Amino acid sequence: MSAVLSASVPAVADREFDFAPSDFERVKRLIYERAGIHLQPGKQAMVYSRLSRRLRETGHRSFASYLQWLEQAHGATAEQEWQQFINCLTTNLTAFFREEHHFPLLAQALSQRRGQSQRIWCNAASTGEEPYSLAMTVVESLGAQPNARIVASDIDTNVLDRARRGVYGADSRGLSPERLRQHFLRGTGPNAGSIRVKPELARLIEFRTFNLMSASWSLGEPFDIVFCRNVMIYFDAPTQRRVLEGMHRVMKPGSLLFVGHSENFTDSRDLFRLRGKTVYERVDS
């Protein structure tokens, strides 16, 4: 889910900014408090690389100075910088129809509820490949005017902006020639080599910023299906439990939760029971 980064922080003499071990511990605490992300030891290089751009743009010469300013700032400017701080430290790796074994199961679940209004939540939507994959599956399962809507959320505002645009490379991984023809427009002239999601597909999706650590989960009517894949691996056990409880509250009885290939929630059998390979069913408590 992350880009490959240097294995170590630049040597002190080579660093553009002062970055002490206490600064790393401070970043760990702040991102945990704000986003629930549990940074593992050894992520100093990632933190230095990703936050250095914020120091440059805000005019700070050390991490200690930047972090002190961040914690003490108030108002709209502070909220904007907190969002940038989160954006820098979140990780985004996605593709169309990633973990493809989920999509036949999704099509089956949609078809079983045919004729009913259906709501799907795609959490950690990233740059949009996953929610658009869900939308394509909805159309292929229920027809061109499905009685289904998708809420696609992410904590990172930058990737959501890209997702809303719906523009990708024509060689994007995971798209068959048939799906390219059916669901995308090809760019011409200066846009050659790019594809754009067709408006009728994009209309099925509502993109919104959402933080799983939020005290209020105001997401509308309960969901029939939730995709939250490769998210929980960044949380510690108490945070995972808190998020699963929140998901349980916003899902219908018998609804399905699709998770990542390395995620296992057998310790929360009171909330979700395993239904298939990385697919869980909400337990009606």
Secondary structure as the mmCIF struct_conf table of DSSP 4:
data_model
#
loop_
_struct_conf.conf_type_id
_struct_conf.id
_struct_conf.beg_label_comp_id
_struct_conf.beg_label_asym_id
_struct_conf.beg_label_seq_id
_struct_conf.end_label_comp_id
_struct_conf.end_label_asym_id
_struct_conf.end_label_seq_id
BEND BEND1 ALA A 7 SER A 8
HELX_LH_PP_P HELX_LH_PP_P1 VAL A 9 ALA A 11
HELX_RH_3T_P HELX_RH_3T_P1 VAL A 12 ASP A 14
BEND BEND2 GLU A 16 PHE A 17
STRN STRN1 ASP A 18 ASP A 18
HELX_RH_AL_P HELX_RH_AL_P1 PRO A 21 ALA A 35
HELX_LH_PP_P HELX_LH_PP_P2 LEU A 39 GLN A 40
TURN_TY1_P TURN_TY1_P1 PRO A 41 GLY A 42
HELX_RH_AL_P HELX_RH_AL_P2 GLN A 44 THR A 58
TURN_TY1_P TURN_TY1_P2 GLY A 59 GLY A 59
BEND BEND3 ARG A 61 ARG A 61
STRN STRN2 SER A 62 SER A 62
HELX_RH_AL_P HELX_RH_AL_P3 PHE A 63 GLN A 72
HELX_RH_AL_P HELX_RH_AL_P4 GLY A 75 LEU A 89
TURN_TY1_P TURN_TY1_P3 PHE A 96 PHE A 97
BEND BEND4 GLU A 99 GLU A 99
TURN_TY1_P TURN_TY1_P4 GLU A 100 HIS A 101
HELX_RH_AL_P HELX_RH_AL_P5 HIS A 102 GLN A 112
TURN_TY1_P TURN_TY1_P5 ARG A 113 GLY A 115
BEND BEND5 GLN A 116 GLN A 116
STRN STRN3 GLN A 118 ASN A 123
BEND BEND6 ALA A 124 ALA A 124
TURN_TY1_P TURN_TY1_P6 SER A 126 GLY A 128
HELX_RH_AL_P HELX_RH_AL_P6 GLU A 129 LEU A 142
BEND BEND7 ALA A 144 GLN A 145
BEND BEND8 ASN A 147 ASN A 147
STRN STRN4 ALA A 148 ASP A 154
BEND BEND9 ILE A 155 ILE A 155
HELX_RH_AL_P HELX_RH_AL_P7 THR A 157 ARG A 165
TURN_TY1_P TURN_TY1_P7 GLY A 166 GLY A 166
STRN STRN5 VAL A 167 GLY A 169
TURN_TY1_P TURN_TY1_P8 ALA A 170 ASP A 171
TURN_TY1_P TURN_TY1_P9 ARG A 173 GLY A 174
HELX_RH_AL_P HELX_RH_AL_P8 PRO A 177 HIS A 183
STRN STRN6 PHE A 184 ARG A 186
HELX_RH_3T_P HELX_RH_3T_P2 GLY A 189 ASN A 191
TURN_TY1_P TURN_TY1_P10 ALA A 192 GLY A 193
STRN STRN7 SER A 194 VAL A 197
HELX_RH_AL_P HELX_RH_AL_P9 PRO A 199 ALA A 202
TURN_TY1_P TURN_TY1_P11 ARG A 203 LEU A 204
STRN STRN8 ILE A 205 THR A 209
TURN_TY1_P TURN_TY1_P12 LEU A 212 MET A 213
BEND BEND10 ALA A 215 ALA A 215
BEND BEND11 GLU A 221 GLU A 221
HELX_LH_PP_P HELX_LH_PP_P3 PRO A 222 PRO A 222
STRN STRN9 PHE A 223 CYS A 228
BEND BEND12 ASN A 230 ASN A 230
HELX_RH_3T_P HELX_RH_3T_P3 MET A 232 TYR A 234
BEND BEND13 PHE A 235 PHE A 235
HELX_RH_AL_P HELX_RH_AL_P10 ALA A 237 ARG A 249
TURN_TY1_P TURN_TY1_P13 VAL A 250 VAL A 250
STRN STRN10 MET A 251 PHE A 258
TURN_TY1_P TURN_TY1_P14 HIS A 261 SER A 262
HELX_RH_3T_P HELX_RH_3T_P4 THR A 266 SER A 268
TURN_TY1_P TURN_TY1_P15 ARG A 269 LEU A 271
STRN STRN11 PHE A 272 GLY A 276
TURN_TY1_P TURN_TY1_P16 LYS A 277 THR A 278
STRN STRN12 VAL A 279 ARG A 282
#
